[in-house]
Amino acid sequence: MITNHHAHTRFSDGIGEPYEYVKQALQQGVSAYAFSDHAPIPLDGIGSMPVSILEEYSSTIAGLQEEFSGRIQLYKSLEVDYLPGLMSVESPHIVAAELDFTVGAVHYVDRLPDGTPWSFQRPEPVFGEGIRTIFGNDARKMVERYYGLVREMVTMHPPHIVAHLDRIKKRNVRQTYWDEGADWYIRAVEETLEAIQGAGCILEVNTRGLYLGEWEDTYPSAWIVERAHRRGIRLQVNSDAHRSEHITGGFARAYRILQDAGAEAVWIYNGENFTAIPLPGWD
C-alpha cells in the first residue's frame, strides 16, 4: 500500500483542483490519500485559506469520496499552524471542520519589528532579517525557539501527525547559519523527539526537499528518522505535494531511509484510526 497523508491544492498554496490530485494518485498506485491544505490562520498579512471556503473544501472532498468510492480511500485533513495563544488543532474553526485527522506544523517564529509574522521559510533577505532583528543575529536562538514551539505544540495541543520536523534547516543548506552537527542542535532535536514520543504523535518523513532539489535528504534528516525509530515513534511517508505530479515524489529514497533506520512498518489512517502496515516495496 502506497499512501500520502499530506498534500495541498488550490484551496491553499497548491496548484490545481483536488480532482486532478485524485486522478494522479490513482495513476501512481496510491491506495489512500488525504487532502491537508493549510488551515485558515487568524492573522493579517498571511495568505492562508479563508475561513469562508472551509465549507467548500469539505463539500469538494465529500464529492470526491463518493465519486471514487471503491477505487481509493480519500480523507479530509488540514495542516494546522501552531501559533501560541492564537491557533492550534483545538481552535474552534478546526474542530468544526470535522477532520479525519490533523497535521500540525510550526512555520512562523515570532514577528518582525513591524509586527509581520516571520516565517523561516521565506527566502533572503527576509530570512536573514528575521534572525537579525528578532534574535539579535543569533541563529541558535532562532532554531531553539522553533524547536521549543514544536515541543509546546505537541505537549499542549498535539496533532495526530507532526509535519516536516526539521524544516527549519531549509535555508541552511551550506550550514551558513548554524552547524547541524553541533551538540546544542542535536540536543534540541532529541528533546523535541522526546516530546513527540511522550505525546504519541506520528512523525512524517516528508519528501518535499528531495523532489524540489532543496536537500538530498528528507524532512527530518535520516539521522533524525533513525533516532525517532529507536524511540518507538510511529512514522509515515508523505510528499507534501503542491502539484499533482509530486504525489509520490521522493518516496523511493524515503522508504530506503526507513529501511536503513531499521523500521519495518509505516502508520496509515484506515478511516477510524491509525494502523501499522509493512513498508511497501518500491523500485
Backbone as a ProteinNet text record, in pm:
[ID]
protein_1_A
[PRIMARY]
MITNHHAHTRFSDGIGEPYEYVKQALQQGVSAYAFSDHAPIPLDGIGSMPVSILEEYSSTIAGLQEEFSGRIQLYKSLEVDYLPGLMSVESPHIVAAELDFTVGAVHYVDRLPDGTPWSFQRPEPVFGEGIRTIFGNDARKMVERYYGLVREMVTMHPPHIVAHLDRIKKRNVRQTYWDEGADWYIRAVEETLEAIQGAGCILEVNTRGLYLGEWEDTYPSAWIVERAHRRGIRLQVNSDAHRSEHITGGFARAYRILQDAGAEAVWIYNGENFTAIPLPGWD
[TERTIARY]
83.6	0	87	63	129.3	26.5	62.7	-29.8	37.6	-43	8.3	-93.3	-51.2	-141.3	-122.3	-40.5	-9.7	8.3	-88.5	-81.3	-173.2	-147.6	-216.9	-278.5	-374.1	-441.6	-459	-537.2	-562.8	-638.7	-690.6	-760.4	-664.4	-534.3	-437.6	-326.5	-205.4	-94.7	-53.5	-139.5	-112.3	-165	-132.4	-175.5	-262.6	-383.5	-470.8	-587.1	-687.6	-807.6	-786.5	-857.4	-846.9	-868.5	-959.5	-987.4	-860.1	-776.8	-654.1	-560.3	-557	-470.5	-518.7	-649.1	-702.2	-668.8	-686.6	-655.6	-508.1	-420.8	-277.6	-245	-309.3	-285.1	-317.8	-428.4	-465.4	-361.2	-316.1	-216.7	-84.6	-54.4	72.3	58.8	-54.1	-70.5	-96.9	-149.1	-178	-313.1	-316.4	-440.3	-516.4	-447.3	-512.1	-447	-530.8	-480.4	-558.8	-486	-551.5	-520	-623	-605.3	-577.5	-471.2	-437.3	-389.7	-478.2	-444.7	-419.8	-347.4	-318.7	-448.8	-462.7	-583.1	-586.3	-705.2	-716.2	-643.2	-565.3	-486.9	-543.2	-573.6	-633.7	-530.8	-456.1	-356.7	-361.9	-342.4	-334.6	-199.6	-198.4	-73.7	-27	-109.6	-74.1	-176.7	-130.2	-221.7	-267.8	-336.9	-385.6	-528.4	-581.5	-719.2	-815.7	-906.7	-1007.7	-1103.4	-1148	-1244.4	-1369.6	-1402.1	-1525.6	-1529.8	-1413.6	-1416.6	-1396	-1392.6	-1379	-1495.8	-1614.9	-1731.4	-1718.2	-1671	-1649.9	-1542	-1437.8	-1329.7	-1387	-1469	-1528.3	-1621.4	-1704.7	-1801.1	-1732	-1623.4	-1548.1	-1488.6	-1430.6	-1371.6	-1480	-1594	-1704.5	-1751.9	-1758.5	-1799.6	-1701.6	-1572.2	-1471.3	-1473.7	-1500	-1510.6	-1622.1	-1731.7	-1843.2	-1809.9	-1750.5	-1720.3	-1618.5	-1519	-1410.7	-1421.1	-1538.4	-1559.6	-1525.8	-1449.4	-1410.7	-1284	-1234.2	-1112.5	-993.5	-1021.3	-914.7	-978.5	-909.1	-957.3	-914.1	-1011	-982.9	-1021.6	-934.7	-958.4	-943.5	-1009	-1006.4	-923.7	-822.7	-737.5	-704.9	-631.4	-575.7	-437.6	-347.4	-218.4	-239.4	-233.4	-270.2	-144.8	-127.8	-15.4	-38.5	69.2	62.1	113.4	24.8	57.5	15.5	110	77.3	-27.5	-133.8	-240.2	-336.5	-308.6	-391.9	-453.1	-375.3	-424.7	-355.8	-436.7	-387	-491.3	-467	-563.4	-692.4	-691.7	-811.8	-888	-845.4	-917.3	-1058.2	-1156.6	-1295.9	-1318	-1254.5	-1281.2	-1216.6	-1114	-1053	-1141.6	-1187	-1275.2	-1404.1	-1459.1	-1585.2	-1572.5	-1451.3	-1430.9	-1449.3	-1455.4	-1478.7	-1381.5	-1253.6	-1147.3	-1131.5	-1076.3	-1042.9	-923.4	-827.5	-711.1	-645	-548.6	-481.8	-332.5	-276.4	-132.3	-86.6	-0.3	42.3	179.2	197.3	324.9	352.9	480.7	524.1	595.5	542.9	606.2	647.4	580.6	601.5	666.2	777	854.6	863.3	767.9	762.2	739.7	766.3	730.6	845.1	845.2	939.8	903.4	994.5	966.6	838.4	797.1	674.8	548.8	566.2	452	418	485.7	458.3	504.3	418.3	461.6	578.2	682.9	803.8	808.3	814.1	824.9	969.1	1023	1160	1173	1061.2	1066.6	1090	1075.5	1091.2	1236.1	1255.4	1392.3	1461.4	1587.6	1660	1599.8	1597.8	1662.2	1574.1	1449.6	1357.3	1407.1	1463.4	1511.7	1618.6	1719.4	1826.1	1777.5	1679.7	1625.3	1561.5	1492.6	1430.3	1532.1	1638.1	1742.8	1807.6	1827.9	1896.6	1810.3	1685.3	1602.8	1526.2	1490.8	1413.8	1506.2	1616.1	1701.2	1842.6	1858.3	1988.1	2099.8	2066.5	2164	2222.2	2144.9	2188.6	2099.9	2149.5	2070.3	2036.2	2124.8	2096.6	1970.5	1952.7	1832.6	1708	1717.9	1603.8	1568.5	1669.3	1646.8	1589.8	1645.3	1595.7	1454.3	1420.7	1284.1	1189.4	1232.2	1149.1	1120.6	1224.5	1203	1124.3	1142.9	1063.5	916	882.4	743.1	685	765.4	718.4	689	777.4	754.7	629.1	609.3	489.7	364.5	370.5	255.6	218.5	315.8	282	245.8	294	264.6	127.7	95.2	-27.7	-144.3	-116.4	-221.8	-176.7	-158.8	-96.9	-181.4	-123.5	-189	-170.3	-239	-216.8	-79.3	-42.6	81.5	163.2	293.4	383.7	449	433	482.8	629.6	701.8	838.6	919.6	955	1011.3	1127.4	1228	1346	1347	1228.6	1223.3	1290.3	1321.2	1396.9	1530.9	1577.9	1707.6	1697.8	1578.9	1558.5	1656.7	1686.2	1776.4	1918.8	1948.1	2079.1	2155.1	2135.8	2190.3	2341.3	2412.3	2559.1	2604.3	2515.8	2546.5	2585.9	2520.3	2553.3	2525.8	2418.9	2375.4	2410.3	2411.3	2447.8	2495.7	2568.4	2623.4	2523.7	2466.9	2367.4	2428.4	2560.1	2625.1	2664.6	2631.3	2668.1	2588.6	2652.7	2587.7	2454.5	2450.6	2327.1	2212.9	2246.7	2142.9	2089.6	2179.3	2137.1	2053	2091.8	2015.4	1874.8	1862	1730	1641.9	1701.1	1626	1583.1	1675.6	1643.9	1533.7	1539.2	1435	1299.7	1301.5	1176.5	1123.6	1211.6	1169.1	1111.3	1171	1119	976.7	951	817	717.9	759	672.7	641.8	742.6	723.7	623.7	639.8	550.7	407.6	389.6	255.6	189.3	268.8	213.3	180.5	239.5	213.8	288.2	236	305.7	400.3	519.4	616.5	622.5	596.2	605.4	749.8	783	906.8	867.6	898.4	847.9	950	904.1	995.9	1005.9	943.7	937.5	1076.3	1169	1303.1	1373.9	1340.4	1405	1361.8	1230.7	1186.9	1194.2	1207.5	1226.8	1374.9	1461	1604.5	1653.7	1576.8	1619.7	1730.6	1716.1	1810.2	1824.6	1930.5	1943.9	1902.4	1803.2	1757	1611.4	1550	1410.7	1401.5	1277.1	1245.8	1165	1219.7	1352.7	1459.8	1585.7	1700.8	1703.6	1777.6	1783.9	1830.8	1925.4	1974.7	1866.4	1777	1666.3	1562.5	1536.4	1443.1	1490.1	1620.4	1675	1656.1	1680.3	1663.4	1516	1429.8	1286.1	1241.2	1288.1	1251.9	1301.2	1422.6	1476.2	1389	1325.5	1238.2	1099.6	1071.5	940	836.3	880	786.6	732	602.8	540.1	576.3	600.9	648.3	556.4	551.4	483.8	553.4	535.7	598.4	493.8	521	431.3	510.9	445.6	517.8	494.9	388.8	361.5	344.8	279.2	267.5	188.5	238.5	167.8	132.3	174.5	139.6	106.8	13.4	-32.2	78.4	175.7	281.7	380.3	366.7	459.1	402.3	292.2	222.6	311.4	392.1	482.2	628.2	653.5	790.3	880.9	995.8	1093.7	1062.7	956.2	916	1019.9	1082.4	1179.8	1292.2	1343.6	1451	1402.4	1281.9	1229.7	1212.9	1162.8	1146.4	1281	1382.6	1516	1569.1	1541.8	1583.7	1518.5	1391	1321.5	1380.3	1408	1468.6	1604.1	1684.8	1817.8	1809.2	1702.3	1683.9	1636.4	1599.1	1550.6	1400.3	1329.3	1183.1	1127.9	1023	958.8	815.7	765.9	626.5	611.4	503.9	460.1	316.3	273.8	140.9	49.8	-66.2	-160.4	-297.4	-375.7	-512.7	-602.7	-692	-778	-925.9	-954.2	-1092.9	-1145.1	-1076.6	-1116.8	-1000.1	-884.3	-765.8	-641.8	-525.6	-400.7	-354.7	-310.8	-268.7	-138.1	-60.9	68.1	51.9	126.5	134.4	281.9	319.8	460.2	508.2	636	692.1	661	603	570.5	696	689.8	801.3	805.9	925.4	938.6	1059.6	1038.9	1150.2	1226.4
-120.2	0	124.9	212.3	342	446	527.2	627.6	763.3	866.9	1003	1079.2	1123.5	1188.8	1340.4	1396.1	1539.5	1594.4	1675.4	1734.8	1856.4	1941.2	2069.4	2084.5	2175.4	2202.4	2354	2394.4	2537.3	2598.6	2516	2571	2644.5	2616.1	2695.8	2737.4	2683.8	2728.3	2624.7	2524.4	2427.8	2475.4	2400.5	2433.8	2319.9	2352.4	2251.5	2213.7	2155.7	2113.6	1980.6	1956.6	1827.7	1707.7	1720.5	1611.2	1567.4	1664.9	1633.2	1549.1	1577.9	1503.9	1359.6	1341.4	1206	1123	1180.8	1108.9	1069.8	1162.8	1132.5	1027.9	1036.3	938.3	797.5	783.3	653.3	604.5	694	656.2	615.4	672.3	642.6	528.6	461.8	343.6	371.9	490.4	527.2	469	406.7	343.1	427.5	518.1	607.4	743.3	845.4	980.6	1081.4	1175.9	1277.5	1417.5	1499.6	1642	1711.9	1790	1860.6	2001.6	2076.7	2215.1	2296.3	2408	2494.1	2549.5	2534.3	2581.7	2734.2	2793	2938.3	2985.7	3092.6	3147.7	3284.1	3305.9	3433.1	3544.2	3573.2	3679.8	3756.8	3886.4	3967.4	3944.9	3960.2	3953.3	3813.7	3713.6	3575.6	3523.5	3479.5	3436.2	3293.5	3263.5	3126.9	3113	2993.6	2968.1	3052.7	3126.8	3199.9	3103.3	3139.2	3055.5	3034.4	3133.2	3128.5	3015.1	2957.8	2849.7	2711.6	2704.7	2574.2	2481.6	2539.1	2457.3	2401.6	2484.8	2437.5	2328.8	2347.8	2247.9	2113.5	2116.8	1993.7	1928.5	2008.6	1952.4	1897.6	1962	1912.9	1776	1761	1632.6	1526.5	1563.3	1468	1418.6	1509.9	1470.4	1374	1397	1307.4	1171.3	1171.3	1043.8	957.7	1021.8	948.1	902.9	993.3	962.1	849.2	846.6	748.8	635.7	618.9	512.7	376.1	296.9	165.4	163.4	282.4	288.4	341.6	432.2	490.8	546.8	533	591.5	738.8	828.6	971.7	1026.8	1110.7	1164.7	1316.4	1376.3	1522.6	1561.3	1641.6	1691.3	1837.5	1898.6	2032.3	2034.9	2109.4	2136.8	2259.4	2239.6	2343.5	2403.7	2532.6	2601.7	2616.9	2598.8	2628.7	2770.3	2856.1	2995	3018.2	3027.9	3035.4	3140.4	3096.1	3187	3224.6	3181.6	3219.8	3100.7	2993.3	2885.6	2754.5	2649.1	2513	2417.6	2288.9	2191.4	2192.9	2263.1	2272.4	2403.1	2485	2608.8	2576.3	2660.4	2630.1	2599.3	2675.9	2652	2522	2475.3	2347.1	2232.5	2241.2	2138	2129.3	2246	2249.6	2188.3	2181.9	2127.3	1976.1	1910.7	1765.8	1687.9	1705.9	1643	1496.2	1419.3	1280.4	1276.7	1364.1	1376.7	1511.8	1549.5	1677.9	1659.5	1751.2	1759.3	1890.1	1883.9	2003.3	2048.5	2181.9	2236.9	2371.6	2404.4	2538.9	2598.1	2708.5	2781.5	2922.5	2976.6	3115.6	3121	3192.9	3202.8	3350.9	3394.4	3532.9	3631.5	3761.9	3866.1	3962.2	4017	4121.9	4249.8	4346.6	4469.7	4541.8	4527.5	4594.3	4514.3	4402.6	4320.9	4207.9	4200.6	4095	3960	3858.3	3724.5	3679.9	3627.6	3588.9	3439.4	3401.7	3261.1	3229.5	3125.1	3085.3	3026.2	3004.2	2951.4	3060.4	3185.2	3293.3	3302.3	3336.1	3347.6	3473.5	3484.5	3607.3	3722.2	3845.6	3885.3	3869	3819.5	3811.8	3714	3601.8	3502.5	3563.7	3623.2	3685.1	3801.1	3874.4	3987.7	3941.7	3827.8	3776.3	3737.4	3669.6	3631	3755.2	3854.9	3976.2	4059.1	4081	4175	4111.6	3984	3917.3	3849.9	3792.2	3709.6	3765	3895.9	3959.5	3898.1	3852.8	3792.4	3661.9	3594.4	3469.2	3355.7	3282.8	3176.3	3067	3042.8	2938.5	2971.8	3097.2	3136.4	3111.3	3141	3120.3	2971.8	2889	2745.7	2685.7	2724.8	2672	2720.4	2840.3	2888.9	2804.6	2771.8	2688.2	2553.3	2483.9	2353	2363.8	2473.3	2495	2506.5	2572	2584.5	2449.6	2368.2	2234.1	2152.8	2160.7	2087	2137.8	2268.7	2327.3	2278.8	2273	2227	2083.9	1992.7	1852.1	1823.3	1905.8	1885.1	1939	2059.5	2126.9	2103.1	2093.7	2078.7	1978.7	1853.6	1758	1727.6	1741.5	1695.1	1545	1485.4	1343.5	1320.8	1410.4	1396.6	1525.3	1511	1626.1	1640.1	1756.1	1779.1	1821.1	1775.1	1817.5	1875.8	1789.5	1833.4	1930.7	1901.8	1989.9	2082.9	2123.4	2213.5	2347.8	2373.9	2493	2498.7	2383	2377.7	2422.7	2455.3	2481.3	2582.9	2690.8	2795.5	2776.4	2658.5	2633.3	2525.3	2522.8	2414.7	2401.3	2509	2505.1	2530.7	2502.3	2528.2	2674.7	2760.6	2902.2	2967.2	2925.3	2992.2	2915.5	2783.1	2704.5	2566.2	2501.9	2368.7	2267.2	2187.3	2089.3	1968.4	1964.6	1860.3	1906.9	2031.9	2087.2	2019.3	2008.1	1942.2	2007.3	2141.7	2210.7	2179.4	2163.5	2134.5	1992.3	1897.3	1758.4	1748.8	1822.9	1821.3	1877	1984.5	2042.2	1942.7	1870.6	1768.9	1656.2	1607.1	1496	1533.8	1655.5	1699.6	1705.4	1742.5	1750.1	1610.9	1519.3	1381	1322	1354.5	1305.4	1355	1481.8	1537.6	1471.2	1446.3	1379.1	1237.1	1169.3	1035.1	1036.9	1132.1	1140.9	1172.8	1251.5	1289.4	1181.5	1086.9	979.5	1021.4	1130.2	1177.1	1090	1087	1026	1129.8	1087.7	1177.1	1144.3	1243.8	1217.9	1229.1	1148	1161.1	1229.7	1357.5	1445.1	1453.6	1426.4	1416.8	1544.2	1651.9	1773.9	1826.4	1822	1871.5	1791.4	1661.7	1575.3	1609.9	1609.1	1626.8	1771.5	1865.8	2005.4	2042.3	1950.7	1977.6	2072.2	2086.5	2172.9	2106.4	1974	1894.6	1757.9	1687	1547.5	1458.9	1503.2	1433.2	1470	1397.1	1423.4	1526.6	1568.8	1645.8	1553.2	1504.2	1532	1446.5	1483.7	1413.7	1268	1187.7	1044.1	1014.3	1091.5	1062.2	1085.9	1181.2	1206.8	1095.2	1050.4	939.5	816.9	788.5	672.5	686.2	805.7	827	820.4	870.1	861.6	715.7	636.7	494.8	425.1	455.1	394.2	425.4	541.4	580.7	516.2	449.9	390.4	487	600.4	697.3	640.9	648.5	598.9	689.8	629.4	702.1	678.7	777	759.2	845.8	814	887.3	971.4	1102.4	1195.3	1283.4	1330	1412.7	1562	1601.2	1745	1808.3	1734	1777.8	1907.3	1996.6	2119.2	2118.9	2015	1988.3	1839.4	1806.5	1668.1	1572.1	1618.6	1528.7	1492.2	1556.8	1531.6	1439.4	1376.4	1299.4	1192.4	1122.8	1022	1060.2	1188	1233.3	1202.6	1145.1	1116.3	995.2	924.2	812.5	700.4	669.8	560.9	588.2	710.1	747.6	742.7	790.8	793.2	652.4	560.5	423.4	356.5	391.7	338.3	391.2	518.7	576.8	502	470.9	395.5	255.2	189.7	56.6	61.3	160.4	173.8	202.7	269.8	300.1	179	73.7	-47.3	-55.6	40.3	38.8	-70.2	-133.7	-239	-204.5	-91	-55.2	96.2	138.5	277.4	278.2	393.6	405	483.2	423.9	486.7	498.3	592.5	609.5	512.7	445.3	344.9	383	509.2	553.8	568.4	504.5	513.2	551.8	494.6	524.6	494.7	506.9	478.7	336.2	268.6	130.3	108.7	10.8	-17.4	-112.3	-84.9	-176.2	-195.4	-307.4	-329	-222.7	-190.9	-96.8	-147.1	-63.2	-107.7	-124.1	-216.1	-231.3	-112.8	-73.2	43	24	24.2	4.4	134.9
0	0	0	-95.9	-100.2	-55.7	42.7	95	102.7	108.2	126.8	210.7	329.2	423.4	429.4	342.4	349.6	209.1	164.1	30.9	23	-76.5	-89.1	-228.3	-238.6	-365.4	-379.1	-475.1	-495.7	-379	-286.8	-171.4	-77.1	-86.7	-10.7	-106.6	-89.6	-175.3	-278.1	-301.7	-406.7	-540.7	-644.5	-780.6	-831.8	-874.4	-932.5	-843.1	-905.3	-835.8	-763.4	-654.5	-585.1	-677.9	-773.1	-866.9	-939.3	-979.9	-1051.7	-965.1	-835.4	-744.2	-727.6	-723.4	-709.9	-834.1	-950.8	-1074.5	-1079	-1038.6	-1037.5	-931.6	-817	-710.6	-759.6	-830.1	-884.2	-985.2	-1070.3	-1170.7	-1107.1	-990.9	-923.1	-821	-820.8	-737	-591	-561.4	-422.9	-382.3	-265.4	-220.3	-118.6	-49.4	47.4	38.1	29	3.1	86.2	144.7	227.6	176.3	172.2	145.3	278.1	283.1	407.4	374.6	311.6	278.2	405.2	389.4	503.7	561.8	691	758.8	764.9	771.4	788.2	913.6	898.9	1009.6	1048.9	1176.2	1219.9	1237.4	1131.5	1134.3	1003.2	1010.7	889.6	821.9	692.2	617.9	582.8	607.9	573.1	474	358.4	253.5	269.6	377.4	400.3	348.4	358	318	401.4	339	416.8	486.1	603.7	674.5	589.8	507.8	429.7	327.8	291.8	192	254.1	386	451	415.1	406.6	372.7	231.7	137.4	0.4	-3	74.2	85.4	128.9	232.6	284.4	183.5	120.5	25.9	-99.1	-141	-256.4	-227.5	-109.6	-72	-57.2	1	15.9	-120.3	-216.9	-351	-415	-393.9	-449.6	-379.5	-250.6	-178.1	-236.7	-272.9	-332.3	-474.2	-552.4	-692.3	-706.1	-615.7	-628	-526.1	-468.2	-369.8	-429.7	-355.2	-401.9	-483.6	-519.3	-600.4	-521	-427.8	-346.3	-219.2	-106.8	18	22.9	40.5	45.5	182.1	237.7	371.1	372.4	470.9	485.9	607.3	583.7	690.5	662.4	753.8	734.9	798	736.4	800.1	887.1	1016.7	1113.2	1175	1154.6	1217.5	1366.6	1441.9	1584.1	1606	1656.6	1688.4	1833.1	1925.8	2068.7	2099.8	2165.3	2205.4	2095	1970.3	1856.6	1783.8	1767	1681.9	1715.1	1713.3	1731	1673.6	1684.9	1634.9	1715.6	1828.1	1911.2	1890.4	1793.8	1763.8	1714.2	1745.1	1710.2	1562.2	1471.4	1329.6	1280.9	1350.7	1315.2	1363.9	1485.9	1541.8	1460.3	1423.3	1348.9	1209.6	1156.3	1021.9	1016.8	1133	1142	1053.1	1082.1	1004.7	1043.3	951.4	984	1078.2	1056.1	1143.1	1114.8	1198.7	1182.3	1159.2	1079.7	1057.8	1120.7	1220.2	1291.8	1247.4	1241.5	1195.4	1259.6	1263.3	1300.4	1178.4	1127.3	1017.3	1058.4	1158.4	1199.1	1336.6	1343.6	1467.5	1506.2	1585.7	1633.8	1519	1543.6	1447.4	1421.7	1300.9	1266.7	1342.8	1349.7	1424.3	1382.2	1255.6	1211.1	1243.7	1313.9	1354.1	1259.2	1145	1047.7	1100.8	1097.4	1138.6	1051.1	1113.1	1039.5	1016.8	890	852.9	816.2	876.2	845.9	705.7	638.1	502.1	397.2	437.2	340.4	291.9	164.5	111.2	162.1	130	161.1	80	133.5	258.9	383.1	365.3	478.9	584.6	541.3	637.4	727.8	667.3	745.1	829.5	777.9	852.7	983.3	977.2	1098.5	1203.4	1160.6	1255.6	1315.8	1233.7	1280.4	1375	1336.5	1412.5	1527.6	1513.9	1619.9	1720.2	1670.1	1754.9	1771.8	1746	1768.8	1688.9	1567.4	1476	1530.8	1614.7	1675.1	1622.4	1521.8	1460.1	1559.6	1654.8	1754.2	1832.8	1870.9	1944.4	1861.2	1731.8	1642.3	1632.2	1612.2	1597.8	1726.3	1838.4	1966	1994.5	1949.9	1964.1	1879.2	1757.7	1670.7	1735.3	1777.2	1837.4	1968	2040	2159.9	2128	2016.5	1975.3	1933.5	1865.8	1828.6	1954.3	2051.8	2177.1	2248.1	2245.3	2307	2236.4	2103.1	2024.5	2060.9	2059.6	2081	2226.4	2316.5	2457.9	2495.9	2445.8	2486.7	2391.2	2261	2160.5	2053.9	2090	1997.6	1874.2	1756.1	1633.6	1620.7	1526.8	1501.8	1437.8	1345.2	1269.1	1283.7	1305.8	1310.3	1173.3	1112.3	976.9	976.9	875.4	838.7	956.3	1050.6	1178.3	1165.6	1086	1083.2	961.9	917.4	801.1	830.9	955.2	993.1	919.4	869.9	800.4	654.7	606.1	463	406.8	480.3	432.2	483.5	534.2	594.4	517.5	385.6	302.7	318.8	319.8	331.1	474.8	572	712.7	732.3	655.9	656.2	790.9	853.8	975.9	1103.3	1097.3	1214.8	1172	1260.3	1238.4	1291.4	1201.2	1243	1313.3	1321.5	1399.2	1537.8	1569.8	1699.6	1811.2	1927	2040.7	2076.6	2073.5	2113.6	2017.1	1885.6	1786.9	1805.7	1820.9	1843	1969.5	2072.6	2197.9	2175.9	2098.2	2070.5	1996.2	1900.7	1826.2	1919.4	2001.8	2092	2191.7	2243.5	2336.3	2267	2139.7	2064.4	2032.9	1995.8	1974.7	2102.5	2214.3	2341.8	2365.2	2330.1	2346.7	2251.6	2128.1	2030.3	2077.2	2128.5	2182.4	2297.8	2387.9	2502.9	2464.3	2357.1	2313	2228.7	2179	2096.3	1954.6	1908.6	1771.9	1670.4	1548.8	1436	1378.3	1337.3	1273.6	1125.1	1042.1	898.9	851.9	751.1	676.5	546.8	537.2	432.5	319.1	195.7	82.1	-1.5	42.2	-40.5	-77.4	15.2	-13.8	-119.9	-130.5	-228.8	-370.6	-395.2	-534	-581.3	-488.1	-528.1	-536.6	-496.8	-502.2	-394.5	-285.7	-175.7	-95.6	-77.9	0.6	-62.9	-29.3	-69.8	46.3	118.8	237.8	260.7	352	386.1	497.1	526	645.7	737.6	847.4	900.9	834.3	860.9	804.9	849.4	774	800.4	942.5	993.8	1129	1234.2	1206.9	1298.9	1287.6	1165.5	1145.3	1222.4	1215.2	1285.4	1437	1490.8	1634.7	1674.5	1588	1615.8	1621.2	1525	1523.6	1649.5	1693.1	1815.2	1936.1	1934.3	2045.4	2035.9	1925.9	1908.3	1854.4	1802.9	1743.4	1612.7	1596.1	1473.5	1356.3	1240.5	1123	1003.4	913.7	785.6	681.9	554.1	444.1	373.4	359.4	290	196.2	90.7	-7.1	10	83.8	97.1	-41.6	-130.3	-269.5	-281.5	-365.9	-402.1	-550.8	-620.1	-759.7	-771	-857.9	-864.9	-907.6	-985.8	-1030.2	-918	-802.5	-692.3	-583.7	-609.9	-505.9	-443.1	-523.2	-467.5	-489.6	-510.9	-533.4	-415	-441.5	-337.2	-251.1	-280.1	-193.2	-190.1	-304.1	-306.5	-207.6	-209.1	-116.1	28.8	54.6	191.5	247.5	166.2	214.1	239.4	159.8	186.1	319.2	348.9	476.4	591.9	578.7	682.8	698.8	586.9	592.8	661.6	624.2	684	833.2	875.3	1017.8	1096.3	1024.5	1091.7	1103.4	1045.6	1052.8	961.5	1006.6	927.8	889.2	939.7	914.5	906.7	844.7	848.6	899.8	948.1	1008.7	916	884.7	792.9	858.8	808.6	857.5	782.1	854.7	791.1	791.7	822.5	827.8	968.4	1064	1203.6	1294.8	1267.8	1347.3	1263.2	1326.5	1256.3	1287.8	1183.5	1198.3	1123.7	1167.3	1105.3	987.4	879.6	766.4	733.3	674.8	637.1	539.4	545	447.3	306.7	223.1	86.8	4.9	-90.4	-184.5	-279.6	-316.8	-406.2	-493.9	-624.2	-717.6	-737.1
[MASK]
+++++++++++++++++++++++++++++++++++++++++++++++++++++++++++++++++++++++++++++++++++++++++++++++++++++++++++++++++++++++++++++++++++++++++++++++++++++++++++++++++++++++++++++++++++++++++++++++++++++++++++++++++++++++++++++++++++++++++++++++++++++++++++++++++++++++++++++++++++++++++++

